[in-house]
Amino acid sequence: MAKIRAGRVGEQLKKELSHIIQTELKDPGIGFMTVTGVDVTNDLSQAKVYISVLGSEEQKEATLKSLARGKGFIRSELGKRIRLRHVPELLFQFDTSIEYGSKIEKLLETINNEARMQ
């Protein structure tokens, strides 16, 4: 039962985090980013927030630092929007699955192009 609740809370956190970061967080260091997923522990004490950032490595690092600076504001806003006894601690991490998927897609495309040439 706890896993089902953690999943529902994770989806709600994802939706609210996306809205807070896009509309209310006024930090110029945050680039074009997307919240791709949220994994919440069963006791709802921590939430790993997976983000995908479009841009160079410097922009990715600047976005991660800006999110770390605004973590307190984001948690307080989440507390106002979601009725939980304790708002989970937020841990921001890069989601590399999109980059990995595009790399595999490019490799498959080159293989297909080589097969057509023969």
Stockholm file with secondary structure:
# STOCKHOLM 1.0

chainA/1-118         MAKIRAGRVGEQLKKELSHIIQTELKDPGIGFMTVTGVDVTNDLSQAKVYISVLGSEEQKEATLKSLARGKGFIRSELGKRIRLRHVPELLFQFDTSIEYGSKIEKLLETINNEARMQ
#=GR chainA/1-118 SS CHHHHHHHHHHHHHHHHHHIIIIICCCTTCCSEEEEEEEECTTSSEEEEEEEECSCHHHHHHHHHHHHHTHHHHHHHHHHHSCCSSCCEEEEEECCHHHHHHHHHHHHHHHHHHHHHC
#=GC SS_cons         CHHHHHHHHHHHHHHHHHHIIIIICCCTTCCSEEEEEEEECTTSSEEEEEEEECSCHHHHHHHHHHHHHTHHHHHHHHHHHSCCSSCCEEEEEECCHHHHHHHHHHHHHHHHHHHHHC
//
